[in-house]
Amino acid sequence: MLKAHVLLLATALATLGLAGCGGGAASASSSLPIAAQPVLLSAEDVLVVQASATTAGPLITGSLQPAKRADLRAEVSAVVTAVLKENGDAVRKGDLLVRLDDTAIRDALMSAQESERAAQLAADQAERQLTRLKTLRESGMASAQALEDAEIRRNTTHSEVASAKARVVQARQQLQRTEVRAPFDGVVADRKLSVGDTAQVGKELLKVMDPGSLRFEGLISSDAIASVQRGQKVVFRVNGFTAREFTGTVARVAPSANAMTRQVEVLVDVDEPPARVAGLYAEGRVAASNGSAIVLPASSVVREGDKTSAWRVGGGKLQKVPLALGQRDPRSGDFVVAGGLAAGDRVLRHPVATLKDGQPVSEK
């Protein structure tokens, strides 16, 4: 509205100048300086400066990452025969995600089971033989050496049984590893294989994450880390959700700084994280201190190089006031005014470039 008033004023002045070109006295009386012409203001054009609660603290940057995540890798070498979940699919704990070819491992299990049965039969026979020799030894019909040899055979067969059972257990474990299952409730975040691929031991198959466990994994300059403590509030914004402001609480501060960047990692528990979104860039401030200060919206601040000012309305005229600005409040985007204005001052909400210092105003 203010811009429209200034445009109408300039048009009126130009018309008066053209009309007075033919008469010397009339022309001189109508060619008044712009500063002498009043600027018409409405209530929407004027902002009353007030003190409000502000938050100060160090800048924190990073990304949203799930605290509960798992990289599922192949534990046996086999061909992929089935992939049952796609990226973004919800899974429950124990759900089958990937199946590997188990033909060779199943044959190995059957062989181990047969070996276990044979070892058990041999152990049973050795036990019976030892029992008979003990009876004969008591009646003097068997030598001590024969009894000792029977005990050795019994112990050997028992060891073979234990080894055979271990091989069966190992084969069963290998068979179970051909079925990759979800370790917890969540969603599939990244599928990295297809049917027919050969999965080598250690190859990453897919990632599962719990979107409800998203947290802000941020970095803070080591110069400001002394003011950061567990339990402090954090206000930040996330790329892709610029219209929404997120809050959280400092959960943990790393005990050491990064050797290259000299930044310290800070983990922030998010109060209401965005659903199913991880890895997005986030930036905000840690509320290391709270207070009250005079604030001014960015639209009212006039910048000229490295100088800042505002247009104050008072006494029926405009006054250009130099400003000393402090930090910008991350919650509202307003600037803290360190000097130049006082609570109750009236300033232009959206000043334009054609305004003059001392120009009179008319308010309706």
Sequence and secondary structure as in RCSB ss.txt:
>XXXX:A:sequence
MLKAHVLLLATALATLGLAGCGGGAASASSSLPIAAQPVLLSAEDVLVVQASATTAGPLITGSLQPAKRADLRAE
VSAVVTAVLKENGDAVRKGDLLVRLDDTAIRDALMSAQESERAAQLAADQAERQLTRLKTLRESGMASAQALEDA
EIRRNTTHSEVASAKARVVQARQQLQRTEVRAPFDGVVADRKLSVGDTAQVGKELLKVMDPGSLRFEGLISSDAI
ASVQRGQKVVFRVNGFTAREFTGTVARVAPSANAMTRQVEVLVDVDEPPARVAGLYAEGRVAASNGSAIVLPASS
VVREGDKTSAWRVGGGKLQKVPLALGQRDPRSGDFVVAGGLAAGDRVLRHPVATLKDGQPVSEK
>XXXX:A:secstr
 HHHHHHHHHHHHHHHHHHTSS HHHHHHH   GGGS EEE GGGEEE  EEEEEE  EEEEEEEESSEEEEE S
S EEEEEE   TT EE TT EEEEE  HHHHHHHHHHHHHHHHHHHHHHHHHHHHHHHHHHHHTT S HHHHHHH
HHHHHHHHHHHHHHHHHHHHHHHHHHTTEEE SSSEEEEEE   TT EE TT EEEEEE GGGEEEEEEEEGGGG
GG  TT EEEEEETT TT  EEEEEEEEEEEE TTT EEEEEEEESS  TT  S EEEEEE  EEEEEEEE GGG
 EEETTEEEEEEEETTEEEEEE EEEEE TTT  EEEEES  TT EEESS  TT  TT BEEE 
